[in-house]
Amino acid sequence: MKVELQRKRLISFRSCVPFLSGGFAFVVVAIILSLAGVNPIMAYGVMLKGAFGSLHGIADTLVKTTSLLLLGLAVAVAFKCKVWNLGTEGQLYIGALGATLIGISIIGSIPILGIIAMLAAGFVFGGCFALIPAALKVKFGISEIIVTVLLNFVVLLFIAYLLHGPLKDPTTVFNPYSPVIFSESQLPIILPHTRLHAGIIIAALAIIAVYVLLSKTKIGFEIRSVGANIKAARYAGMNVTKSIFVIMGISGGIAGITGAVLVSGVQHLLIEGISPGYGFIAVIIALLGRNNPFGVAIAAFFFAALMSGSEVMYRMLGIPSSLAITLQALVLIFVLIGEIFARLQIHKTENAMKNW
Amino acid sequence: MVDLVFTVSIIASGIRLSTPVIFAALGETIVERSGVVNLGIEGMMLMGAFGGFIGTFFTGSIFVGLLFAISGPIMMAILMAFLSVNLRTNQLVAGLAIWLLGTGLTALLYRLIFGVATISPKINEISPIGLPILSQIPVIGSILFSYDPIVYLAFLLVPLVHIFLFKTNLGLKIRTVGENPRQADASGVNVYRIRYLALIIGGALAGLGGSCFTLVSTGSFLENITAGQGWIALAMVIFGRWKPFYAVIGALIFGMVDSFQIGLQSIGTAIPTQFLLMLPYILPIIIMAGTYKRSYAPAALAVPYRRGER
């Protein structure tokens, strides 16, 4: 009875691990900041105020949550199948490209349908692009990890080419921007006088869609089976190749939708820096959220606050916003360490229970 | 004559451009031979580039710069070893964490130290040294046989790493740990210690590779200056079937393609610049797809080892 109680306490300790680890990461960065002659308490204060202190700050945090949440889901669904999609950054850009092409075409001038067509184009473009690493994995057996990372560079160059050439807005001379999409295909602002757009509703729907897909459907079951034990899944007659293609298509598709939401909701045109490295942060988010859609949502919100806070910190104190990615990487490292210790404790208790 | 000079300088610059990838791929070959995948190599290279830069900037000595260039990545390698060897976390996850840490930390520290200056601070790059006799050959000699000392070091390391891995006792231990850690353990090899050692060597080499970007090529540091070459090195290890000489062939092909596309840009072609710039990133994918066979990989690659477990 006593042991049981202790075990429960340890399991609840395990769920505290991300928060404790986050605390450690903040302490390490505080040390770096104070060595550089910056008062860390003031810096963190500005950060917190920037992320939540005003309506504008909160809206900005939620806008970033939208992108990070969608991309985090994209990475997480692939992880469920033990497929490593580190190319969400590239798929985001390809999806944004597809959405822009729709948004500036005549379809973009039709209310509602324009937005739906843009999102669909984002999904199709991003999803189809993600099939390249899937095909290379299935056909040649080469790791999707390296291929997806390298393709990110290729995509960024391709987008740069388009924006300096065929897709460049003919009315500007210098700026490598695409033309602005039709106002009918822009996502409406849901909080007046801020940048908060309806994309957050799309992100919320995506959480539910991913949850239902993975937990309630046949294909979701197959995907999870392949992820849990590929040999057993094959033995049970499941089509592993098909699962890998499907999951990469879905993962790339969600990343493409993220790009479409950024074009339709935030920028209203395609630029080179439409994503400030969201794809890399999404990997940490998926890992921290333990590939669970709701866990991903919490991690995305936390990291979005970190990002928008650190932007304000940069503007007010000149502290570089690369602080955010450092903090995020440290959180991941401390969570990895913390999880193992928690697991070891639970293990010990279970052994003690056996001997008892 | 002009064609000859052009061709020769493309080759020479290809050799120069392949140097960072050679260092990193040699290091990663040793690491993967011990059964660990280090995806953090890009982050370690960035740390090396940054360390080499600040070391040289503040002391004026290239030697201190190189010392700084390897010490940061070695610390990251120890962290990676702690995560993947002692704690047995998923090596891929640990490597990604190291990569992102290197990306964030170098950008953050650079800005904290130098502020947001509009003119980026510069250091004096290492000056090239001509090979005796060979560099005296008229016209092509001075182009083809005159490099920075760090380039010679990279090519000198290739046979050394080969001998280390395949002809020494320690190399045998590393390979056994990568193929069958349990057997290695049974015959008295300390698996943990060997993997630590391999990761530290790999980290130092990645750091040297990274330092090429700041100490040899540009003389200044930029965020993400390595531009994915750590990932290219990872691809070259696979292409090279976990053998140092083959990996270097891959790195040289990469260097030549990169130098060729830069040459094409300089003489001007109808092909848009961005498509030329894509070549170095597409090439590793193509050559991996053409040559990959799983059976060449060390058997225990990416498998954590726990003593006393079946």
Interface residues (C-beta under 8 A of the other chain):
Chain A: I32 L33 A36 V38 W84 L86 L136 K139 F140 G141 I142 S143 I145 I146 V147 V149 L150 L151 F153 V154 L157 F158 A160 Y161 H164 G165 F280 V283 I284 L287 G318 I319 P320 S322 L323 A324 I325 T326 L327 Q328 A329 L330 L332 I333 L336 I337 E339 I340
Chain B: L39 L79 L83 L87 R88 T89 L92 V93 A94 L96 A97 L100 L101 T103 G104 L105 A107 L108 L109 R111 L112 I113 G115 V116 E223 A227 G228 W231 I232 L234 A235 I238 P272 T273 Q274 F275 L277 M278 Y281 I282 P284 I285 M288 A289 Y292 K293 R294
